[in-house]
C-alpha cells in the first residue's frame, strides 16, 4: 500500500468517524472498507517490520498506526452504543456490518429472553426456572475413593477421593449411585 493509499484510508476513516459521531442512526460503511482496513494494517505492519527503528519516519508511522487504531476503536464503540440503544427501543438497526449483525441478533435474543422472564414475574407473579449448564449434570458426593471414569459425554472425570464433590453427566451419576459409589446431592 503506497503512502497515498495510506492517507486515503485515513481520510475515509476520519470521514466515517465524523459522520458516525454526528448522525443519530448508523452510518453506511462502504462494502470495501474492511478490505481497505486489512490492506492498510498489513502494509503498515510490513513497513514497520523492515524500517529503521531509530528513524523519525518510523516513529511517525507508529504514531499514525496508533491514531488509526484509536479511531477504529472509537468508531466501533459509537456504533456499539447505537446498536444497543436501537435494540432496547425495539428497532432493528440498519447499515450493520456482518460482525455487528451477528451481535445484534444474539443481543436481540437476550433482550427477548429477559423481557419474557420479567413478564412472567410481573403478570404471573412467579419467577421462571432458568435453565443453565448445571441442569446437564448431577452433583454427587463420592462415598469412596474411585479411579478416573469415562462418562457418556466421552470425557474423563476423576480420579476421586472419598467425600469429593463432583458434577457428572446424569446417566453416569445415576449408575454410580446405584452401585453406591456416590450419593446424589440435590441443590435447592
Secondary structure as UniProt FT lines:
FT   HELIX           3..22
FT   TURN            31..32
FT   HELIX           33..50
FT   TURN            53..54
FT   HELIX           56..88
FT   TURN            89..90
FT   HELIX           98..124
FT   HELIX           133..136
FT   STRAND          137..142
FT   STRAND          149..150
FT   TURN            152..153
FT   STRAND          156..157
FT   TURN            162..163
FT   STRAND          165..169
FT   HELIX           170..178
FT   TURN            179..180
FT   STRAND          182..185
//
